[in-house]
Amino acid sequence: MVFGRFVLGVRVAKGTLLAAVFTAFFSFSCINGEGEWGDDDDGSTSGNLNLADRLREIHANAVSGGQYDIELTGSGNIGAQELSFSGRTNITIRITGSGGVVRTVAMTGSGTLFTIGSGVILELGDMVTLRGNVDNNVPLVVVGSGGTLTMKAGSKIISNTNRSGYSTAGVVVSTGGIFLMEGGEISGHTASGYTSRGGVHVQSGADFLMEGGKISGNTASSYGNGGGVFVEGRFTMAGGEISGNSVSSNGGGVHVSRGVFAMEGGSISGNTAGSNGGGVYMSNAMFTMSGGILSFNTAASGGGGVYVTSNAGIVKTGGTIYGYDLRDSNRNTATTGISSNDRGHAVFVDSSPGKRRETTAGPAVNLDSEVLGAAGGWE
């Protein structure tokens, strides 16, 4: 069985692998219009082994601490893949494209393309696109407990539909899972089941760190919440953008329920909510903002930029949340097309008494939902 090019550690006479780091390099090429996966295109093939076969080879030979690089030289289709290694841990699989051309791994039929098990890191590098199915009923990628997904610049996770209830179309980070988004794009996902979520779902006890990249153009309909990101765990946004997402209900960009959202940088812009929280919706959760920008978001009811329920809170010490100014294209808007100051174009806190910020709250303006009146930054 040919594995392409190996870089191995020490091997004893009988072939026992002693090294803690075991790196394999594989190349694949598309050999026909059907999108089949071929072997290395240097003439030395071992038959039409597809990507699933290669992953099975890694599974059979992987050791704890192993790092495995797969370089794609073509595009193709693949069925659902379970990345788990019984009795082995700390295994990294890196997938990149080659030749400066985008290589697409498309989901065959319905199912989850990659499920990342405990002790496994899946890293998506430059020129790699994971594409879903427009007639699906599950998320495209699931990060299991103890698993990690890392996205680098040039990677994409796109175009999946989930029609089931309480569903997420793009990426689900399960309890105990970690998602590191350093770059790349999550876009074009549609969740159409009852109380659906669009791009990313961070479950309770999971962690999502966004340092770059883009989450955009995702949709959650049918009482949908969280067009871009739905958070029940911990979400830290230090960079990147969440833009152009939409929901039928609350939280066009980000919806946080019983979780924590810390915004340190980046932008949340151009998102739309059919009810409240065009940019961010907080329910039984805490939002801290020390940097970044919320702009040009729209909520049909309240909180164009941010909506905070009575059991949630917001503390802003930096960054900018734009308010309503017809002359300013960055404006957040509550109640589409209406400029009256009654629904919190920048921020609406649904408390008794209510708190509203209609005009822009720039870096020098602090907001605190625990403080009434001007002392809390309210108008």
Backbone torsions as a table, in degrees:
resi	resn	phi	psi	omega
1	MET	NA	124.3	-176.0
2	VAL	-90.6	130.2	-179.2
3	PHE	-105.5	11.0	-175.2
4	GLY	78.7	-133.6	-177.3
5	ARG	-106.2	124.8	179.4
6	PHE	-106.9	142.3	164.4
7	VAL	-117.6	108.9	-170.8
8	LEU	-112.2	164.4	172.4
9	GLY	-90.3	-148.3	-177.3
10	VAL	-74.3	135.9	177.3
11	ARG	-129.0	128.6	179.0
12	VAL	-80.3	175.2	-171.8
13	ALA	-57.1	-37.1	-176.7
14	LYS	-85.8	4.5	174.5
15	GLY	91.4	13.4	179.4
16	THR	-76.9	125.2	-178.8
17	LEU	-81.8	125.2	-178.9
18	LEU	-105.3	-20.2	-173.9
19	ALA	-72.3	147.9	178.0
20	ALA	-80.8	-25.0	-179.6
21	VAL	-111.0	127.0	-173.4
22	PHE	-133.5	104.3	-173.0
23	THR	-110.4	126.6	178.2
24	ALA	-118.4	140.8	178.1
25	PHE	-116.8	122.1	-180.0
26	PHE	-120.1	148.2	173.9
27	SER	-126.2	145.0	179.2
28	PHE	-132.5	147.4	176.9
29	SER	-135.9	146.5	176.4
30	CYS	-78.7	121.9	-172.9
31	ILE	-105.4	-4.2	173.9
32	ASN	-157.2	173.7	-177.0
33	GLY	-66.9	-13.2	179.4
34	GLU	-77.2	-10.8	-178.6
35	GLY	83.1	25.6	175.9
36	GLU	-69.2	153.2	177.9
37	TRP	-95.6	129.0	176.5
38	GLY	-101.7	-172.9	177.5
39	ASP	-96.1	-167.9	177.1
40	ASP	-54.7	138.8	-176.6
41	ASP	-92.1	34.3	177.5
42	ASP	-102.1	10.4	178.3
43	GLY	95.1	-18.4	-178.0
44	SER	-99.6	87.2	-177.7
45	THR	-106.9	163.1	174.8
46	SER	-125.2	36.9	-178.5
47	GLY	97.2	176.1	-176.3
48	ASN	-84.5	63.5	175.0
49	LEU	-71.1	127.4	-179.7
50	ASN	-94.2	-179.9	-176.4
51	LEU	-60.6	-38.0	177.5
52	ALA	-60.6	-40.1	176.8
53	ASP	-61.6	-42.4	-179.8
54	ARG	-63.8	-42.4	177.9
55	LEU	-64.2	-35.2	176.5
56	ARG	-66.3	-36.3	176.9
57	GLU	-63.3	-42.8	176.5
58	ILE	-61.2	-44.1	-179.4
59	HIS	-58.8	-40.4	-177.2
60	ALA	-71.2	-27.7	-172.2
61	ASN	-113.3	-4.1	-174.7
62	ALA	-66.9	147.9	174.7
63	VAL	-124.1	158.2	177.6
64	SER	-57.6	134.5	-177.5
65	GLY	83.7	1.8	-178.2
66	GLY	-72.3	146.8	176.2
67	GLN	-122.7	124.6	-172.9
68	TYR	-126.3	120.0	-178.1
69	ASP	-103.8	127.4	176.2
70	ILE	-116.6	120.1	177.9
71	GLU	-105.5	122.2	-178.1
72	LEU	-92.6	129.0	176.4
73	THR	-108.3	6.2	177.5
74	GLY	-159.7	177.0	179.3
75	SER	-108.1	159.8	179.1
76	GLY	-175.7	179.7	-178.7
77	ASN	-107.5	152.8	-178.0
78	ILE	-153.2	150.4	176.0
79	GLY	-85.1	-177.5	-178.1
80	ALA	-59.8	136.4	-177.1
81	GLN	-123.1	128.7	176.7
82	GLU	-102.6	112.0	179.7
83	LEU	-96.9	89.1	179.8
84	SER	-144.3	147.8	-173.3
85	PHE	-136.4	96.9	-177.9
86	SER	-61.1	129.7	176.7
87	GLY	77.3	1.9	179.8
88	ARG	-130.5	150.5	-175.2
89	THR	-144.2	170.3	178.3
90	ASN	56.1	52.0	-179.8
91	ILE	-108.7	125.9	-177.9
92	THR	-110.5	129.6	174.0
93	ILE	-118.0	117.5	179.6
94	ARG	-108.7	128.8	179.2
95	ILE	-119.1	124.3	178.0
96	THR	-133.2	162.7	173.4
97	GLY	-94.2	174.1	-179.5
98	SER	-137.3	160.8	173.1
99	GLY	74.4	13.6	179.1
100	GLY	68.9	18.6	-179.7
101	VAL	-120.1	138.1	179.4
102	VAL	-66.4	128.8	177.5
103	ARG	-108.3	123.3	-173.8
104	THR	-106.8	127.9	172.3
105	VAL	-104.8	109.2	-173.4
106	ALA	-104.0	143.0	178.9
107	MET	-73.1	126.3	174.5
108	THR	-87.5	120.4	-179.5
109	GLY	67.8	-151.8	-179.4
110	SER	-99.5	157.2	179.2
111	GLY	135.4	174.8	177.2
112	THR	-91.8	123.6	-175.1
113	LEU	-62.6	-51.8	177.8
114	PHE	-130.5	126.9	169.2
115	THR	-112.1	119.2	-171.9
116	ILE	-99.5	115.7	-174.8
117	GLY	-84.2	178.7	-178.2
118	SER	-63.1	136.4	178.4
119	GLY	77.7	9.9	-178.3
120	VAL	-115.3	135.5	173.5
121	ILE	-113.5	120.5	172.5
122	LEU	-103.9	119.1	179.7
123	GLU	-112.6	122.2	177.6
124	LEU	-100.1	120.9	-176.2
125	GLY	-103.8	-163.6	-174.4
126	ASP	-62.6	143.3	173.6
127	MET	66.0	27.7	175.9
128	VAL	-119.4	127.6	177.2
129	THR	-122.2	127.7	170.9
130	LEU	-99.6	122.0	-176.6
131	ARG	-117.1	134.0	-177.1
132	GLY	-89.3	-159.1	-175.9
133	ASN	-122.4	131.0	-178.7
134	VAL	-73.9	-5.5	178.9
135	ASP	-125.4	48.0	-175.9
136	ASN	-103.2	172.2	176.6
137	ASN	-140.9	21.5	176.9
138	VAL	-142.8	164.9	176.3
139	PRO	-65.2	157.7	179.5
140	LEU	-77.2	-38.5	179.4
141	VAL	-133.1	134.8	176.7
142	VAL	-124.3	125.4	174.2
143	VAL	-96.6	110.8	-177.6
144	GLY	-77.5	174.2	178.6
145	SER	-58.8	126.9	-179.4
146	GLY	83.7	-2.0	178.3
147	GLY	-95.0	163.9	-179.9
148	THR	-138.1	133.4	171.1
149	LEU	-112.9	129.4	175.2
150	THR	-122.3	129.0	175.4
151	MET	-111.9	129.1	177.0
152	LYS	-104.1	170.0	177.5
153	ALA	-57.2	137.7	178.2
154	GLY	92.1	-5.1	177.3
155	SER	-95.0	153.9	179.8
156	LYS	-142.7	146.3	170.2
157	ILE	-126.5	112.1	-165.6
158	ILE	-138.2	158.9	158.7
159	SER	58.2	53.0	172.7
160	ASN	-116.2	148.7	176.2
161	THR	-119.1	133.5	174.5
162	ASN	-122.4	116.7	-175.1
163	ARG	-98.9	-1.2	-177.2
164	SER	-83.8	160.1	-179.2
165	GLY	-69.2	151.5	-179.2
166	TYR	51.4	44.2	-167.2
167	SER	-107.0	160.8	171.0
168	THR	-129.4	136.5	-174.8
169	ALA	-90.3	-34.0	-173.0
170	GLY	-90.2	-92.2	-174.4
171	VAL	-120.7	130.0	172.5
172	VAL	-110.1	126.5	175.1
173	VAL	-105.3	106.3	-174.3
174	SER	-74.8	165.2	177.0
175	THR	-50.5	125.6	-178.3
176	GLY	87.3	-1.8	178.6
177	GLY	-92.4	163.9	-178.9
178	ILE	-133.4	135.9	174.9
179	PHE	-125.9	119.1	176.8
180	LEU	-111.4	111.9	179.3
181	MET	-107.4	100.0	-179.4
182	GLU	-92.4	-17.0	179.6
183	GLY	-176.2	-168.8	178.0
184	GLY	91.1	-166.9	-172.8
185	GLU	-148.7	137.4	171.9
186	ILE	-121.9	110.6	-170.4
187	SER	-152.0	161.3	172.6
188	GLY	71.9	21.8	179.2
189	HIS	-93.2	144.7	180.0
190	THR	-130.3	119.6	174.2
191	ALA	-108.2	119.2	-172.0
192	SER	-118.0	1.0	177.8
193	GLY	-77.7	171.0	-179.0
194	TYR	-60.8	134.1	-176.0
195	THR	47.2	56.6	-175.9
196	SER	-85.9	165.9	177.7
197	ARG	-130.9	144.8	-170.3
198	GLY	-88.1	-82.0	-169.1
199	GLY	-83.3	-57.0	-174.5
200	VAL	-135.2	135.7	175.6
201	HIS	-119.3	117.5	178.9
202	VAL	-103.3	104.9	-175.5
203	GLN	-74.3	166.9	177.9
204	SER	-55.8	131.6	-179.9
205	GLY	83.2	4.1	176.8
206	ALA	-104.3	162.7	-177.8
207	ASP	-128.5	136.5	176.7
208	PHE	-130.8	118.2	174.9
209	LEU	-113.9	118.6	179.3
210	MET	-110.4	113.8	-179.9
211	GLU	-109.3	-13.9	-179.3
212	GLY	-169.7	-174.7	179.1
213	GLY	85.0	-168.9	-172.7
214	LYS	-145.2	135.3	171.3
215	ILE	-116.8	107.4	-169.4
216	SER	-148.0	155.6	173.2
217	GLY	64.2	29.5	177.2
218	ASN	-101.2	151.9	-174.1
219	THR	-134.6	136.0	172.6
220	ALA	-125.8	114.7	-177.4
221	SER	-109.7	-176.2	178.1
222	SER	54.1	69.9	-176.1
223	TYR	60.5	36.1	-178.0
224	GLY	-70.3	146.6	177.6
225	ASN	-134.3	134.0	178.8
226	GLY	76.2	74.6	-179.9
227	GLY	-64.4	-43.2	178.1
228	GLY	-89.1	-56.9	-176.4
229	VAL	-138.9	131.8	173.3
230	PHE	-113.0	123.2	-170.1
231	VAL	-120.6	124.8	168.1
232	GLU	-117.1	-11.1	179.6
233	GLY	-106.0	-123.9	-176.7
234	ARG	-123.7	126.2	-179.5
235	PHE	-127.4	120.1	174.3
236	THR	-115.5	123.5	178.9
237	MET	-112.0	110.5	-179.2
238	ALA	-106.9	-11.6	-179.5
239	GLY	-172.6	-175.2	-179.2
240	GLY	82.3	-171.1	-179.4
241	GLU	-141.7	145.6	172.5
242	ILE	-119.2	108.0	-167.0
243	SER	-144.5	148.8	171.6
244	GLY	64.7	23.9	176.8
245	ASN	-94.8	159.0	-178.4
246	SER	-144.9	149.4	176.2
247	VAL	-137.0	155.4	176.8
248	SER	-79.4	-21.0	-178.1
249	SER	-117.8	-102.0	-168.2
250	ASN	-118.8	141.1	174.9
251	GLY	80.2	73.0	-179.7
252	GLY	-60.9	-44.9	178.5
253	GLY	-91.0	-57.0	-176.7
254	VAL	-136.0	132.5	174.0
255	HIS	-122.0	122.7	-178.9
256	VAL	-116.5	123.2	179.9
257	SER	-127.0	111.0	-179.9
258	ARG	62.6	25.2	179.9
259	GLY	-122.8	-165.5	-179.2
260	VAL	-132.1	132.4	178.6
261	PHE	-126.7	117.5	175.9
262	ALA	-113.6	115.9	178.4
263	MET	-103.4	114.6	-178.1
264	GLU	-110.2	-15.3	-179.2
265	GLY	-174.3	-173.6	-179.1
266	GLY	82.7	-171.8	-178.5
267	SER	-139.8	143.9	173.1
268	ILE	-120.7	108.8	-166.3
269	SER	-145.4	143.6	171.3
270	GLY	68.0	25.3	178.2
271	ASN	-95.4	157.8	-174.4
272	THR	-134.3	134.3	175.8
273	ALA	-120.9	135.1	178.2
274	GLY	-70.1	-18.5	177.0
275	SER	-123.5	-93.5	-172.2
276	ASN	-120.3	153.4	175.2
277	GLY	72.4	72.5	179.4
278	GLY	-60.2	-44.0	177.8
279	GLY	-91.7	-55.1	-175.3
280	VAL	-137.6	136.8	174.9
281	TYR	-123.9	127.0	-177.5
282	MET	-118.3	124.2	177.2
283	SER	-131.9	119.2	-178.8
284	ASN	51.6	45.4	-172.8
285	ALA	-152.3	171.4	-178.1
286	MET	-122.6	133.0	177.3
287	PHE	-117.1	118.1	173.5
288	THR	-114.3	132.3	-177.4
289	MET	-126.8	116.2	178.0
290	SER	-116.4	-4.7	178.7
291	GLY	-169.9	177.1	179.6
292	GLY	93.8	-178.2	-175.0
293	ILE	-138.1	135.0	168.7
294	LEU	-115.1	118.3	-173.9
295	SER	-147.3	150.8	170.4
296	PHE	55.0	33.0	173.8
297	ASN	-95.5	155.8	-176.4
298	THR	-135.3	132.2	173.1
299	ALA	-122.7	133.4	-177.7
300	ALA	-69.3	-23.1	-178.0
301	SER	-113.6	-73.0	-175.8
302	GLY	-142.5	156.2	176.6
303	GLY	67.7	71.1	179.6
304	GLY	-57.8	-44.8	176.7
305	GLY	-87.8	-56.0	-176.6
306	VAL	-139.5	135.9	172.7
307	TYR	-119.9	129.9	-177.4
308	VAL	-122.9	120.7	179.1
309	THR	-74.3	171.7	-174.5
310	SER	-65.6	-22.7	-179.2
311	ASN	-102.1	15.3	179.9
312	ALA	-121.9	178.1	-178.9
313	GLY	-149.2	161.7	175.4
314	ILE	-138.6	136.1	171.4
315	VAL	-131.9	115.9	179.4
316	LYS	-112.4	124.2	177.5
317	THR	-121.8	1.2	179.7
318	GLY	-169.8	179.7	-178.9
319	GLY	78.9	-177.1	-177.0
320	THR	-133.3	129.7	170.4
321	ILE	-116.4	110.2	-176.5
322	TYR	-71.6	146.2	173.9
323	GLY	-105.1	-165.1	-175.3
324	TYR	-90.8	123.0	170.8
325	ASP	-149.5	113.9	-174.1
326	LEU	-55.5	-27.3	-178.0
327	ARG	-83.5	-8.6	-174.5
328	ASP	-107.3	116.9	-178.7
329	SER	-69.0	-13.5	178.7
330	ASN	-84.9	-1.4	-172.0
331	ARG	-60.0	140.4	165.0
332	ASN	-90.0	146.3	-175.0
333	THR	-132.3	128.9	170.6
334	ALA	-107.0	133.0	-173.2
335	THR	65.6	95.9	-169.9
336	THR	-51.4	125.5	174.0
337	GLY	79.3	1.2	-178.7
338	ILE	-110.6	129.3	-176.2
339	SER	-100.1	5.8	-179.5
340	SER	-65.4	147.6	-176.8
341	ASN	-93.5	80.3	-179.5
342	ASP	-145.1	-7.0	-175.5
343	ARG	-124.6	8.7	176.9
344	GLY	71.3	74.3	179.8
345	HIS	-59.5	-40.9	176.6
346	ALA	-84.8	-56.9	-177.7
347	VAL	-143.7	137.3	173.0
348	PHE	-127.0	124.4	176.3
349	VAL	-110.1	116.5	-175.2
350	ASP	-84.7	73.4	-179.0
351	SER	-122.4	-178.3	177.6
352	SER	-125.4	107.9	-2.8
353	PRO	-73.1	158.3	-179.4
354	GLY	-70.2	157.3	178.1
355	LYS	-126.0	137.9	-176.4
356	ARG	-138.8	146.1	168.8
357	ARG	-128.3	111.7	-176.6
358	GLU	-94.4	-36.4	-178.8
359	THR	-94.6	170.3	-174.8
360	THR	-62.5	133.7	172.6
361	ALA	-106.2	99.3	-177.5
362	GLY	-82.9	-172.4	-176.4
363	PRO	-57.8	-28.1	-177.6
364	ALA	-86.0	-5.8	-178.1
365	VAL	-101.1	119.4	176.2
366	ASN	-93.8	146.0	176.3
367	LEU	-127.2	141.5	178.9
368	ASP	-147.0	115.5	-176.8
369	SER	-69.7	-11.9	178.8
370	GLU	-87.7	-6.0	-176.7
371	VAL	-116.8	132.6	-179.3
372	LEU	-82.4	154.2	168.5
373	GLY	66.3	-158.7	-174.7
374	ALA	-61.5	-28.1	179.7
375	ALA	-64.2	-27.3	177.6
376	GLY	-94.8	2.7	-179.5
377	GLY	89.8	12.4	-174.7
378	TRP	-95.9	155.7	-177.0
379	GLU	-109.5	NA	NA
